[in-house]
Amino acid sequence: MEQAKIGRINELARKSKTPEGLTEEERREQAVLRAEYIAAVKRSLTAQLDNTYLVDEQGNKRPLKKCRDKS
């Protein structure tokens, strides 16, 4: 995810805590940006776990087993 979008998420979060709050358009933008951010984090974690291996006592490497999708 681009740094500019993360900055905008943070900007909207700070503004939402002020007395004036967010407009309806800003709330929609915030929801879209948050969903995009969460999807990016999930993709990153999935890629990291796909490249993770377990090593047993004999030194054998094996990939992690995939669990069924719970989302």
mmCIF file of the N, C-alpha and C atoms, coordinates in Angstrom:
data_MODEL
# 
_entry.id   MODEL 
# 
loop_
_atom_site.group_PDB 
_atom_site.id 
_atom_site.type_symbol 
_atom_site.label_atom_id 
_atom_site.label_alt_id 
_atom_site.label_comp_id 
_atom_site.label_asym_id 
_atom_site.label_entity_id 
_atom_site.label_seq_id 
_atom_site.pdbx_PDB_ins_code 
_atom_site.Cartn_x 
_atom_site.Cartn_y 
_atom_site.Cartn_z 
_atom_site.occupancy 
_atom_site.B_iso_or_equiv 
_atom_site.pdbx_formal_charge 
_atom_site.auth_seq_id 
_atom_site.auth_comp_id 
_atom_site.auth_asym_id 
_atom_site.auth_atom_id 
_atom_site.pdbx_PDB_model_num 
ATOM 1   N N  . MET A 1 1  ? 0.850   -1.171  0.000  1.00 0.00 ? 1  MET A N  1 
ATOM 2   C CA . MET A 1 1  ? 0.000   0.000   0.000  1.00 0.00 ? 1  MET A CA 1 
ATOM 3   C C  . MET A 1 1  ? 0.895   1.233   0.000  1.00 0.00 ? 1  MET A C  1 
ATOM 4   N N  . GLU A 1 2  ? 0.486   2.224   -0.721 1.00 0.00 ? 2  GLU A N  1 
ATOM 5   C CA . GLU A 1 2  ? 1.277   3.441   -0.856 1.00 0.00 ? 2  GLU A CA 1 
ATOM 6   C C  . GLU A 1 2  ? 1.300   4.239   0.451  1.00 0.00 ? 2  GLU A C  1 
ATOM 7   N N  . GLN A 1 3  ? 2.423   4.859   0.704  1.00 0.00 ? 3  GLN A N  1 
ATOM 8   C CA . GLN A 1 3  ? 2.585   5.650   1.919  1.00 0.00 ? 3  GLN A CA 1 
ATOM 9   C C  . GLN A 1 3  ? 1.590   6.809   1.980  1.00 0.00 ? 3  GLN A C  1 
ATOM 10  N N  . ALA A 1 4  ? 1.253   7.376   0.828  1.00 0.00 ? 4  ALA A N  1 
ATOM 11  C CA . ALA A 1 4  ? 0.290   8.485   0.786  1.00 0.00 ? 4  ALA A CA 1 
ATOM 12  C C  . ALA A 1 4  ? -1.081  8.036   1.291  1.00 0.00 ? 4  ALA A C  1 
ATOM 13  N N  . LYS A 1 5  ? -1.481  6.825   0.939  1.00 0.00 ? 5  LYS A N  1 
ATOM 14  C CA . LYS A 1 5  ? -2.771  6.313   1.392  1.00 0.00 ? 5  LYS A CA 1 
ATOM 15  C C  . LYS A 1 5  ? -2.759  6.045   2.892  1.00 0.00 ? 5  LYS A C  1 
ATOM 16  N N  . ILE A 1 6  ? -1.652  5.524   3.399  1.00 0.00 ? 6  ILE A N  1 
ATOM 17  C CA . ILE A 1 6  ? -1.536  5.303   4.840  1.00 0.00 ? 6  ILE A CA 1 
ATOM 18  C C  . ILE A 1 6  ? -1.587  6.633   5.578  1.00 0.00 ? 6  ILE A C  1 
ATOM 19  N N  . GLY A 1 7  ? -0.934  7.640   5.023  1.00 0.00 ? 7  GLY A N  1 
ATOM 20  C CA . GLY A 1 7  ? -0.992  8.982   5.598  1.00 0.00 ? 7  GLY A CA 1 
ATOM 21  C C  . GLY A 1 7  ? -2.407  9.526   5.616  1.00 0.00 ? 7  GLY A C  1 
ATOM 22  N N  . ARG A 1 8  ? -3.153  9.266   4.552  1.00 0.00 ? 8  ARG A N  1 
ATOM 23  C CA . ARG A 1 8  ? -4.547  9.738   4.490  1.00 0.00 ? 8  ARG A CA 1 
ATOM 24  C C  . ARG A 1 8  ? -5.404  9.004   5.523  1.00 0.00 ? 8  ARG A C  1 
ATOM 25  N N  . ILE A 1 9  ? -5.169  7.705   5.718  1.00 0.00 ? 9  ILE A N  1 
ATOM 26  C CA . ILE A 1 9  ? -5.897  6.952   6.742  1.00 0.00 ? 9  ILE A CA 1 
ATOM 27  C C  . ILE A 1 9  ? -5.653  7.586   8.107  1.00 0.00 ? 9  ILE A C  1 
ATOM 28  N N  . ASN A 1 10 ? -4.399  7.885   8.402  1.00 0.00 ? 10 ASN A N  1 
ATOM 29  C CA . ASN A 1 10 ? -4.052  8.494   9.681  1.00 0.00 ? 10 ASN A CA 1 
ATOM 30  C C  . ASN A 1 10 ? -4.659  9.888   9.833  1.00 0.00 ? 10 ASN A C  1 
ATOM 31  N N  . GLU A 1 11 ? -4.650  10.644  8.751  1.00 0.00 ? 11 GLU A N  1 
ATOM 32  C CA . GLU A 1 11 ? -5.234  11.985  8.770  1.00 0.00 ? 11 GLU A CA 1 
ATOM 33  C C  . GLU A 1 11 ? -6.734  11.918  9.079  1.00 0.00 ? 11 GLU A C  1 
ATOM 34  N N  . LEU A 1 12 ? -7.426  10.991  8.434  1.00 0.00 ? 12 LEU A N  1 
ATOM 35  C CA . LEU A 1 12 ? -8.866  10.840  8.675  1.00 0.00 ? 12 LEU A CA 1 
ATOM 36  C C  . LEU A 1 12 ? -9.138  10.349  10.098 1.00 0.00 ? 12 LEU A C  1 
ATOM 37  N N  . ALA A 1 13 ? -8.282  9.480   10.610 1.00 0.00 ? 13 ALA A N  1 
ATOM 38  C CA . ALA A 1 13 ? -8.455  8.996   11.984 1.00 0.00 ? 13 ALA A CA 1 
ATOM 39  C C  . ALA A 1 13 ? -8.304  10.136  12.982 1.00 0.00 ? 13 ALA A C  1 
ATOM 40  N N  . ARG A 1 14 ? -7.301  10.997  12.756 1.00 0.00 ? 14 ARG A N  1 
ATOM 41  C CA . ARG A 1 14 ? -7.121  12.145  13.656 1.00 0.00 ? 14 ARG A CA 1 
ATOM 42  C C  . ARG A 1 14 ? -8.305  13.092  13.574 1.00 0.00 ? 14 ARG A C  1 
ATOM 43  N N  . LYS A 1 15 ? -8.789  13.332  12.366 1.00 0.00 ? 15 LYS A N  1 
ATOM 44  C CA . LYS A 1 15 ? -9.909  14.255  12.191 1.00 0.00 ? 15 LYS A CA 1 
ATOM 45  C C  . LYS A 1 15 ? -11.183 13.704  12.827 1.00 0.00 ? 15 LYS A C  1 
ATOM 46  N N  . SER A 1 16 ? -11.357 12.383  12.788 1.00 0.00 ? 16 SER A N  1 
ATOM 47  C CA . SER A 1 16 ? -12.565 11.789  13.360 1.00 0.00 ? 16 SER A CA 1 
ATOM 48  C C  . SER A 1 16 ? -12.629 11.975  14.870 1.00 0.00 ? 16 SER A C  1 
ATOM 49  N N  . LYS A 1 17 ? -11.489 12.184  15.507 1.00 0.00 ? 17 LYS A N  1 
ATOM 50  C CA . LYS A 1 17 ? -11.442 12.374  16.959 1.00 0.00 ? 17 LYS A CA 1 
ATOM 51  C C  . LYS A 1 17 ? -11.658 13.823  17.378 1.00 0.00 ? 17 LYS A C  1 
ATOM 52  N N  . THR A 1 18 ? -11.709 14.735  16.418 1.00 0.00 ? 18 THR A N  1 
ATOM 53  C CA . THR A 1 18 ? -11.931 16.145  16.729 1.00 0.00 ? 18 THR A CA 1 
ATOM 54  C C  . THR A 1 18 ? -13.428 16.385  16.897 1.00 0.00 ? 18 THR A C  1 
ATOM 55  N N  . PRO A 1 19 ? -13.795 17.491  17.516 1.00 0.00 ? 19 PRO A N  1 
ATOM 56  C CA . PRO A 1 19 ? -15.219 17.798  17.700 1.00 0.00 ? 19 PRO A CA 1 
ATOM 57  C C  . PRO A 1 19 ? -16.000 17.919  16.382 1.00 0.00 ? 19 PRO A C  1 
ATOM 58  N N  . GLU A 1 20 ? -15.352 18.387  15.312 1.00 0.00 ? 20 GLU A N  1 
ATOM 59  C CA . GLU A 1 20 ? -16.067 18.528  14.041 1.00 0.00 ? 20 GLU A CA 1 
ATOM 60  C C  . GLU A 1 20 ? -16.328 17.188  13.378 1.00 0.00 ? 20 GLU A C  1 
ATOM 61  N N  . GLY A 1 21 ? -15.472 16.197  13.608 1.00 0.00 ? 21 GLY A N  1 
ATOM 62  C CA . GLY A 1 21 ? -15.663 14.856  13.051 1.00 0.00 ? 21 GLY A CA 1 
ATOM 63  C C  . GLY A 1 21 ? -15.480 14.797  11.549 1.00 0.00 ? 21 GLY A C  1 
ATOM 64  N N  . LEU A 1 22 ? -15.965 13.709  10.959 1.00 0.00 ? 22 LEU A N  1 
ATOM 65  C CA . LEU A 1 22 ? -15.834 13.475  9.523  1.00 0.00 ? 22 LEU A CA 1 
ATOM 66  C C  . LEU A 1 22 ? -17.154 13.726  8.815  1.00 0.00 ? 22 LEU A C  1 
ATOM 67  N N  . THR A 1 23 ? -17.046 14.160  7.576  1.00 0.00 ? 23 THR A N  1 
ATOM 68  C CA . THR A 1 23 ? -18.246 14.272  6.744  1.00 0.00 ? 23 THR A CA 1 
ATOM 69  C C  . THR A 1 23 ? -18.607 12.872  6.257  1.00 0.00 ? 23 THR A C  1 
ATOM 70  N N  . GLU A 1 24 ? -19.784 12.743  5.681  1.00 0.00 ? 24 GLU A N  1 
ATOM 71  C CA . GLU A 1 24 ? -20.223 11.442  5.166  1.00 0.00 ? 24 GLU A CA 1 
ATOM 72  C C  . GLU A 1 24 ? -19.288 10.945  4.064  1.00 0.00 ? 24 GLU A C  1 
ATOM 73  N N  . GLU A 1 25 ? -18.846 11.848  3.213  1.00 0.00 ? 25 GLU A N  1 
ATOM 74  C CA . GLU A 1 25 ? -17.923 11.476  2.136  1.00 0.00 ? 25 GLU A CA 1 
ATOM 75  C C  . GLU A 1 25 ? -16.596 10.982  2.707  1.00 0.00 ? 25 GLU A C  1 
ATOM 76  N N  . GLU A 1 26 ? -16.098 11.643  3.747  1.00 0.00 ? 26 GLU A N  1 
ATOM 77  C CA . GLU A 1 26 ? -14.841 11.234  4.384  1.00 0.00 ? 26 GLU A CA 1 
ATOM 78  C C  . GLU A 1 26 ? -14.995 9.886   5.079  1.00 0.00 ? 26 GLU A C  1 
ATOM 79  N N  . ARG A 1 27 ? -16.168 9.624   5.659  1.00 0.00 ? 27 ARG A N  1 
ATOM 80  C CA . ARG A 1 27 ? -16.402 8.312   6.284  1.00 0.00 ? 27 ARG A CA 1 
ATOM 81  C C  . ARG A 1 27 ? -16.342 7.204   5.248  1.00 0.00 ? 27 ARG A C  1 
ATOM 82  N N  . ARG A 1 28 ? -16.943 7.454   4.076  1.00 0.00 ? 28 ARG A N  1 
ATOM 83  C CA . ARG A 1 28 ? -16.894 6.453   3.006  1.00 0.00 ? 28 ARG A CA 1 
ATOM 84  C C  . ARG A 1 28 ? -15.458 6.242   2.540  1.00 0.00 ? 28 ARG A C  1 
ATOM 85  N N  . GLU A 1 29 ? -14.726 7.336   2.372  1.00 0.00 ? 29 GLU A N  1 
ATOM 86  C CA . GLU A 1 29 ? -13.318 7.244   1.951  1.00 0.00 ? 29 GLU A CA 1 
ATOM 87  C C  . GLU A 1 29 ? -12.511 6.459   2.978  1.00 0.00 ? 29 GLU A C  1 
ATOM 88  N N  . GLN A 1 30 ? -12.756 6.739   4.255  1.00 0.00 ? 30 GLN A N  1 
ATOM 89  C CA . GLN A 1 30 ? -12.046 6.048   5.332  1.00 0.00 ? 30 GLN A CA 1 
ATOM 90  C C  . GLN A 1 30 ? -12.337 4.546   5.293  1.00 0.00 ? 30 GLN A C  1 
ATOM 91  N N  . ALA A 1 31 ? -13.593 4.177   5.081  1.00 0.00 ? 31 ALA A N  1 
ATOM 92  C CA . ALA A 1 31 ? -13.967 2.763   5.019  1.00 0.00 ? 31 ALA A CA 1 
ATOM 93  C C  . ALA A 1 31 ? -13.279 2.058   3.854  1.00 0.00 ? 31 ALA A C  1 
ATOM 94  N N  . VAL A 1 32 ? -13.236 2.722   2.698  1.00 0.00 ? 32 VAL A N  1 
ATOM 95  C CA . VAL A 1 32 ? -12.583 2.134   1.519  1.00 0.00 ? 32 VAL A CA 1 
ATOM 96  C C  . VAL A 1 32 ? -11.083 1.972   1.768  1.00 0.00 ? 32 VAL A C  1 
ATOM 97  N N  . LEU A 1 33 ? -10.450 3.003   2.311  1.00 0.00 ? 33 LEU A N  1 
ATOM 98  C CA . LEU A 1 33 ? -9.010  2.935   2.575  1.00 0.00 ? 33 LEU A CA 1 
ATOM 99  C C  . LEU A 1 33 ? -8.677  1.869   3.615  1.00 0.00 ? 33 LEU A C  1 
ATOM 100 N N  . ARG A 1 34 ? -9.497  1.768   4.650  1.00 0.00 ? 34 ARG A N  1 
ATOM 101 C CA . ARG A 1 34 ? -9.260  0.745   5.678  1.00 0.00 ? 34 ARG A CA 1 
ATOM 102 C C  . ARG A 1 34 ? -9.388  -0.658  5.101  1.00 0.00 ? 34 ARG A C  1 
ATOM 103 N N  . ALA A 1 35 ? -10.404 -0.885  4.267  1.00 0.00 ? 35 ALA A N  1 
ATOM 104 C CA . ALA A 1 35 ? -10.581 -2.195  3.643  1.00 0.00 ? 35 ALA A CA 1 
ATOM 105 C C  . ALA A 1 35 ? -9.388  -2.537  2.752  1.00 0.00 ? 35 ALA A C  1 
ATOM 106 N N  . GLU A 1 36 ? -8.900  -1.555  2.019  1.00 0.00 ? 36 GLU A N  1 
ATOM 107 C CA . GLU A 1 36 ? -7.730  -1.767  1.157  1.00 0.00 ? 36 GLU A CA 1 
ATOM 108 C C  . GLU A 1 36 ? -6.494  -2.089  2.005  1.00 0.00 ? 36 GLU A C  1 
ATOM 109 N N  . TYR A 1 37 ? -6.338  -1.382  3.128  1.00 0.00 ? 37 TYR A N  1 
ATOM 110 C CA . TYR A 1 37 ? -5.201  -1.613  4.013  1.00 0.00 ? 37 TYR A CA 1 
ATOM 111 C C  . TYR A 1 37 ? -5.258  -3.023  4.615  1.00 0.00 ? 37 TYR A C  1 
ATOM 112 N N  . ILE A 1 38 ? -6.425  -3.429  5.070  1.00 0.00 ? 38 ILE A N  1 
ATOM 113 C CA . ILE A 1 38 ? -6.576  -4.758  5.658  1.00 0.00 ? 38 ILE A CA 1 
ATOM 114 C C  . ILE A 1 38 ? -6.273  -5.843  4.623  1.00 0.00 ? 38 ILE A C  1 
ATOM 115 N N  . ALA A 1 39 ? -6.742  -5.659  3.395  1.00 0.00 ? 39 ALA A N  1 
ATOM 116 C CA . ALA A 1 39 ? -6.463  -6.626  2.328  1.00 0.00 ? 39 ALA A CA 1 
ATOM 117 C C  . ALA A 1 39 ? -4.963  -6.713  2.052  1.00 0.00 ? 39 ALA A C  1 
ATOM 118 N N  . ALA A 1 40 ? -4.277  -5.578  2.076  1.00 0.00 ? 40 ALA A N  1 
ATOM 119 C CA . ALA A 1 40 ? -2.830  -5.566  1.842  1.00 0.00 ? 40 ALA A CA 1 
ATOM 120 C C  . ALA A 1 40 ? -2.090  -6.290  2.965  1.00 0.00 ? 40 ALA A C  1 
ATOM 121 N N  . VAL A 1 41 ? -2.518  -6.091  4.194  1.00 0.00 ? 41 VAL A N  1 
ATOM 122 C CA . VAL A 1 41 ? -1.884  -6.766  5.330  1.00 0.00 ? 41 VAL A CA 1 
ATOM 123 C C  . VAL A 1 41 ? -2.104  -8.274  5.225  1.00 0.00 ? 41 VAL A C  1 
ATOM 124 N N  . LYS A 1 42 ? -3.303  -8.685  4.861  1.00 0.00 ? 42 LYS A N  1 
ATOM 125 C CA . LYS A 1 42 ? -3.595  -10.120 4.707  1.00 0.00 ? 42 LYS A CA 1 
ATOM 126 C C  . LYS A 1 42 ? -2.739  -10.736 3.604  1.00 0.00 ? 42 LYS A C  1 
ATOM 127 N N  . ARG A 1 43 ? -2.611  -10.029 2.466  1.00 0.00 ? 43 ARG A N  1 
ATOM 128 C CA . ARG A 1 43 ? -1.770  -10.549 1.373  1.00 0.00 ? 43 ARG A CA 1 
ATOM 129 C C  . ARG A 1 43 ? -0.322  -10.699 1.821  1.00 0.00 ? 43 ARG A C  1 
ATOM 130 N N  . SER A 1 44 ? 0.167   -9.706  2.559  1.00 0.00 ? 44 SER A N  1 
ATOM 131 C CA . SER A 1 44 ? 1.545   -9.733  3.030  1.00 0.00 ? 44 SER A CA 1 
ATOM 132 C C  . SER A 1 44 ? 1.768   -10.898 3.997  1.00 0.00 ? 44 SER A C  1 
ATOM 133 N N  . LEU A 1 45 ? 0.843   -11.089 4.913  1.00 0.00 ? 45 LEU A N  1 
ATOM 134 C CA . LEU A 1 45 ? 0.968   -12.176 5.884  1.00 0.00 ? 45 LEU A CA 1 
ATOM 135 C C  . LEU A 1 45 ? 0.891   -13.534 5.191  1.00 0.00 ? 45 LEU A C  1 
ATOM 136 N N  . THR A 1 46 ? -0.019  -13.663 4.251  1.00 0.00 ? 46 THR A N  1 
ATOM 137 C CA . THR A 1 46 ? -0.139  -14.920 3.508  1.00 0.00 ? 46 THR A CA 1 
ATOM 138 C C  . THR A 1 46 ? 1.150   -15.239 2.759  1.00 0.00 ? 46 THR A C  1 
ATOM 139 N N  . ALA A 1 47 ? 1.737   -14.244 2.108  1.00 0.00 ? 47 ALA A N  1 
ATOM 140 C CA . ALA A 1 47 ? 2.988   -14.446 1.381  1.00 0.00 ? 47 ALA A CA 1 
ATOM 141 C C  . ALA A 1 47 ? 4.110   -14.845 2.326  1.00 0.00 ? 47 ALA A C  1 
ATOM 142 N N  . GLN A 1 48 ? 4.152   -14.217 3.499  1.00 0.00 ? 48 GLN A N  1 
ATOM 143 C CA . GLN A 1 48 ? 5.188   -14.552 4.473  1.00 0.00 ? 48 GLN A CA 1 
ATOM 144 C C  . GLN A 1 48 ? 5.013   -15.984 4.971  1.00 0.00 ? 48 GLN A C  1 
ATOM 145 N N  . LEU A 1 49 ? 3.787   -16.378 5.264  1.00 0.00 ? 49 LEU A N  1 
ATOM 146 C CA . LEU A 1 49 ? 3.548   -17.741 5.755  1.00 0.00 ? 49 LEU A CA 1 
ATOM 147 C C  . LEU A 1 49 ? 3.786   -18.783 4.665  1.00 0.00 ? 49 LEU A C  1 
ATOM 148 N N  . ASP A 1 50 ? 3.535   -18.425 3.409  1.00 0.00 ? 50 ASP A N  1 
ATOM 149 C CA . ASP A 1 50 ? 3.803   -19.354 2.307  1.00 0.00 ? 50 ASP A CA 1 
ATOM 150 C C  . ASP A 1 50 ? 5.291   -19.659 2.179  1.00 0.00 ? 50 ASP A C  1 
ATOM 151 N N  . ASN A 1 51 ? 6.134   -18.765 2.664  1.00 0.00 ? 51 ASN A N  1 
ATOM 152 C CA . ASN A 1 51 ? 7.584   -18.959 2.587  1.00 0.00 ? 51 ASN A CA 1 
ATOM 153 C C  . ASN A 1 51 ? 8.199   -19.320 3.939  1.00 0.00 ? 51 ASN A C  1 
ATOM 154 N N  . THR A 1 52 ? 7.374   -19.831 4.851  1.00 0.00 ? 52 THR A N  1 
ATOM 155 C CA . THR A 1 52 ? 7.842   -20.239 6.172  1.00 0.00 ? 52 THR A CA 1 
ATOM 156 C C  . THR A 1 52 ? 7.917   -21.760 6.223  1.00 0.00 ? 52 THR A C  1 
ATOM 157 N N  . TYR A 1 53 ? 9.004   -22.263 6.755  1.00 0.00 ? 53 TYR A N  1 
ATOM 158 C CA . TYR A 1 53 ? 9.209   -23.698 6.859  1.00 0.00 ? 53 TYR A CA 1 
ATOM 159 C C  . TYR A 1 53 ? 9.465   -24.082 8.309  1.00 0.00 ? 53 TYR A C  1 
ATOM 160 N N  . LEU A 1 54 ? 9.029   -25.288 8.667  1.00 0.00 ? 54 LEU A N  1 
ATOM 161 C CA . LEU A 1 54 ? 9.314   -25.836 9.981  1.00 0.00 ? 54 LEU A CA 1 
ATOM 162 C C  . LEU A 1 54 ? 10.477  -26.802 9.856  1.00 0.00 ? 54 LEU A C  1 
ATOM 163 N N  . VAL A 1 55 ? 11.368  -26.778 10.827 1.00 0.00 ? 55 VAL A N  1 
ATOM 164 C CA . VAL A 1 55 ? 12.509  -27.686 10.828 1.00 0.00 ? 55 VAL A CA 1 
ATOM 165 C C  . VAL A 1 55 ? 12.355  -28.611 12.028 1.00 0.00 ? 55 VAL A C  1 
ATOM 166 N N  . ASP A 1 56 ? 12.338  -29.930 11.771 1.00 0.00 ? 56 ASP A N  1 
ATOM 167 C CA . ASP A 1 56 ? 12.190  -30.884 12.877 1.00 0.00 ? 56 ASP A CA 1 
ATOM 168 C C  . ASP A 1 56 ? 13.543  -31.202 13.503 1.00 0.00 ? 56 ASP A C  1 
ATOM 169 N N  . GLU A 1 57 ? 13.541  -32.127 14.461 1.00 0.00 ? 57 GLU A N  1 
ATOM 170 C CA . GLU A 1 57 ? 14.755  -32.452 15.207 1.00 0.00 ? 57 GLU A CA 1 
ATOM 171 C C  . GLU A 1 57 ? 15.870  -33.016 14.321 1.00 0.00 ? 57 GLU A C  1 
ATOM 172 N N  . GLN A 1 58 ? 15.498  -33.682 13.222 1.00 0.00 ? 58 GLN A N  1 
ATOM 173 C CA . GLN A 1 58 ? 16.487  -34.255 12.310 1.00 0.00 ? 58 GLN A CA 1 
ATOM 174 C C  . GLN A 1 58 ? 16.976  -33.242 11.277 1.00 0.00 ? 58 GLN A C  1 
ATOM 175 N N  . GLY A 1 59 ? 16.465  -32.046 11.301 1.00 0.00 ? 59 GLY A N  1 
ATOM 176 C CA . GLY A 1 59 ? 16.891  -31.016 10.363 1.00 0.00 ? 59 GLY A CA 1 
ATOM 177 C C  . GLY A 1 59 ? 16.114  -30.995 9.063  1.00 0.00 ? 59 GLY A C  1 
ATOM 178 N N  . ASN A 1 60 ? 15.021  -31.743 8.993  1.00 0.00 ? 60 ASN A N  1 
ATOM 179 C CA . ASN A 1 60 ? 14.196  -31.768 7.786  1.00 0.00 ? 60 ASN A CA 1 
ATOM 180 C C  . ASN A 1 60 ? 13.311  -30.530 7.732  1.00 0.00 ? 60 ASN A C  1 
ATOM 181 N N  . LYS A 1 61 ? 13.319  -29.878 6.584  1.00 0.00 ? 61 LYS A N  1 
ATOM 182 C CA . LYS A 1 61 ? 12.470  -28.699 6.387  1.00 0.00 ? 61 LYS A CA 1 
ATOM 183 C C  . LYS A 1 61 ? 11.177  -29.129 5.706  1.00 0.00 ? 61 LYS A C  1 
ATOM 184 N N  . ARG A 1 62 ? 10.070  -28.586 6.205  1.00 0.00 ? 62 ARG A N  1 
ATOM 185 C CA . ARG A 1 62 ? 8.790   -28.828 5.528  1.00 0.00 ? 62 ARG A CA 1 
ATOM 186 C C  . ARG A 1 62 ? 7.955   -27.556 5.605  1.00 0.00 ? 62 ARG A C  1 
ATOM 187 N N  . PRO A 1 63 ? 7.204   -27.287 4.554  1.00 0.00 ? 63 PRO A N  1 
ATOM 188 C CA . PRO A 1 63 ? 6.382   -26.065 4.547  1.00 0.00 ? 63 PRO A CA 1 
ATOM 189 C C  . PRO A 1 63 ? 5.222   -26.197 5.528  1.00 0.00 ? 63 PRO A C  1 
ATOM 190 N N  . LEU A 1 64 ? 4.701   -25.060 5.947  1.00 0.00 ? 64 LEU A N  1 
ATOM 191 C CA . LEU A 1 64 ? 3.518   -25.063 6.801  1.00 0.00 ? 64 LEU A CA 1 
ATOM 192 C C  . LEU A 1 64 ? 2.337   -25.607 6.015  1.00 0.00 ? 64 LEU A C  1 
ATOM 193 N N  . LYS A 1 65 ? 1.455   -26.319 6.692  1.00 0.00 ? 65 LYS A N  1 
ATOM 194 C CA . LYS A 1 65 ? 0.233   -26.813 6.041  1.00 0.00 ? 65 LYS A CA 1 
ATOM 195 C C  . LYS A 1 65 ? -0.763  -25.681 6.004  1.00 0.00 ? 65 LYS A C  1 
ATOM 196 N N  . LYS A 1 66 ? -1.519  -25.620 4.924  1.00 0.00 ? 66 LYS A N  1 
ATOM 197 C CA . LYS A 1 66 ? -2.559  -24.596 4.817  1.00 0.00 ? 66 LYS A CA 1 
ATOM 198 C C  . LYS A 1 66 ? -3.802  -25.072 5.537  1.00 0.00 ? 66 LYS A C  1 
ATOM 199 N N  . CYS A 1 67 ? -4.359  -24.193 6.342  1.00 0.00 ? 67 CYS A N  1 
ATOM 200 C CA . CYS A 1 67 ? -5.632  -24.471 6.997  1.00 0.00 ? 67 CYS A CA 1 
ATOM 201 C C  . CYS A 1 67 ? -6.743  -23.999 6.086  1.00 0.00 ? 67 CYS A C  1 
ATOM 202 N N  . ARG A 1 68 ? -7.926  -24.471 6.351  1.00 0.00 ? 68 ARG A N  1 
ATOM 203 C CA . ARG A 1 68 ? -9.047  -23.995 5.541  1.00 0.00 ? 68 ARG A CA 1 
ATOM 204 C C  . ARG A 1 68 ? -9.316  -22.535 5.865  1.00 0.00 ? 68 ARG A C  1 
ATOM 205 N N  . ASP A 1 69 ? -9.847  -21.849 4.897  1.00 0.00 ? 69 ASP A N  1 
ATOM 206 C CA . ASP A 1 69 ? -10.081 -20.410 5.016  1.00 0.00 ? 69 ASP A CA 1 
ATOM 207 C C  . ASP A 1 69 ? -11.211 -20.148 6.008  1.00 0.00 ? 69 ASP A C  1 
ATOM 208 N N  . LYS A 1 70 ? -10.953 -19.294 7.003  1.00 0.00 ? 70 LYS A N  1 
ATOM 209 C CA . LYS A 1 70 ? -11.942 -18.997 8.038  1.00 0.00 ? 70 LYS A CA 1 
ATOM 210 C C  . LYS A 1 70 ? -12.478 -17.578 7.912  1.00 0.00 ? 70 LYS A C  1 
ATOM 211 N N  . SER A 1 71 ? -12.159 -16.867 6.833  1.00 0.00 ? 71 SER A N  1 
ATOM 212 C CA . SER A 1 71 ? -12.614 -15.475 6.720  1.00 0.00 ? 71 SER A CA 1 
ATOM 213 C C  . SER A 1 71 ? -13.961 -15.340 6.113  1.00 0.00 ? 71 SER A C  1 
# 
